[in-house]
Amino acid sequence: MKKYLMAAVALICMTMTCVTLTACSSDDDEEVFVRYNAETVGDNAFGSIVCGHMDQALSSAFGSNVAYKRDDSKAIRVCDEVAEKVRDNSQVGTIILKVTFASSDPDASGNTQVIKTYRFPF
């Protein structure tokens, strides 16, 4: 009888451990979805053209969805590549790369942050 009781206690302990480990899993974390876009500061034709190229590059990198899983470093890398292509240009302008939150969190949804500023010429 004692063997059966010990086996039952061991089974209960293993079950509780599995349930506890599953409950602590980080898979339940909500992913943050955002929109990235580049905007020119002021009235600047050169900046508008570069912003268009950056927005196209962002769409190519992330896809054409309305919102993307947040990856600021990837967005910055993509826009840095576009900025490098026009680096030798003598045009002057300022472009900001913005991230707008589109998560289900009502406190964060619609909030915008500037994650990088580009000033031309470099």
C-alpha positions in Angstrom: 0.0 0.0 0.0 2.8 2.3 0.9 4.3 1.9 -2.7 1.0 2.9 -4.2 0.7 5.9 -2.0 4.3 7.0 -2.9 3.6 6.5 -6.6 0.4 8.6 -6.4 2.3 11.4 -4.6 5.1 11.3 -7.2 2.5 11.4 -10.0 0.8 14.4 -8.4 4.1 16.2 -8.0 5.0 15.6 -11.7 1.6 16.9 -12.8 1.9 20.0 -10.7 5.4 20.7 -12.0 4.2 20.4 -15.6 1.3 22.7 -15.0 3.5 25.3 -13.3 6.1 25.2 -16.0 3.4 25.6 -18.7 1.9 28.6 -16.8 5.2 30.4 -16.7 5.8 30.0 -20.4 6.6 33.3 -22.2 4.5 32.3 -25.2 1.6 34.2 -23.6 3.4 37.5 -24.1 1.5 39.8 -26.5 3.4 40.8 -29.6 3.6 44.5 -30.3 2.6 45.5 -33.8 3.7 48.8 -35.3 3.8 50.8 -38.5 7.0 52.3 -39.8 7.2 55.4 -42.0 9.6 58.0 -43.0 8.6 61.7 -43.1 10.4 64.8 -44.3 10.8 67.7 -42.0 9.6 70.9 -43.7 8.9 71.5 -47.4 11.7 69.6 -49.1 11.4 67.9 -52.5 14.6 65.9 -52.0 13.4 64.7 -48.6 10.1 63.6 -50.1 11.8 61.5 -52.7 14.1 59.9 -50.2 11.1 59.2 -47.9 9.3 57.5 -50.8 12.3 55.2 -51.3 12.6 54.5 -47.5 8.8 53.6 -47.4 9.2 51.3 -50.4 12.2 49.6 -48.8 10.3 49.2 -45.5 7.4 47.6 -47.4 9.8 45.2 -49.2 11.5 44.3 -45.9 8.4 43.8 -43.8 5.7 43.0 -46.3 2.7 45.0 -47.4 0.7 44.4 -44.2 -0.8 47.3 -42.4 1.1 46.6 -39.2 4.4 44.6 -38.6 5.9 42.8 -35.6 8.1 45.4 -34.0 11.7 45.2 -35.1 13.3 48.7 -34.8 16.8 47.6 -35.6 15.7 46.0 -38.9 13.7 49.2 -39.9 16.8 51.3 -39.1 19.1 49.0 -41.1 16.7 49.2 -44.1 16.5 53.0 -44.0 20.3 53.3 -43.5 20.8 51.5 -46.7 18.6 53.9 -48.6 20.3 56.9 -46.9 23.8 55.5 -47.9 22.7 55.4 -51.6 22.0 59.2 -51.5 24.9 60.1 -49.2 27.1 61.7 -51.9 24.2 63.9 -53.0 24.7 67.6 -52.1 21.0 68.0 -51.4 20.0 69.3 -47.9 17.1 67.9 -45.8 16.0 66.2 -42.7 14.1 62.9 -42.6 12.7 61.2 -39.5 11.9 57.5 -39.2 8.8 57.0 -37.1 7.2 54.1 -35.4 3.5 54.1 -34.7 2.1 51.6 -32.3 -0.8 49.5 -33.6 -1.1 47.1 -30.7 -4.3 46.1 -28.9 -3.1 48.1 -25.8 -5.4 51.2 -25.8 -2.7 53.2 -24.0 -0.1 52.5 -26.7 -2.2 52.3 -29.8 -1.6 55.3 -32.0 1.4 56.6 -30.0 4.3 57.6 -32.3 8.0 57.7 -31.5 10.9 58.9 -33.6 13.5 56.2 -33.7 16.1 57.8 -36.0 16.7 61.2 -37.7 18.6 61.5 -40.9 20.2 64.9 -41.8 21.5 65.5 -45.3 24.1 66.0 -46.4 25.9 63.6 -44.0 
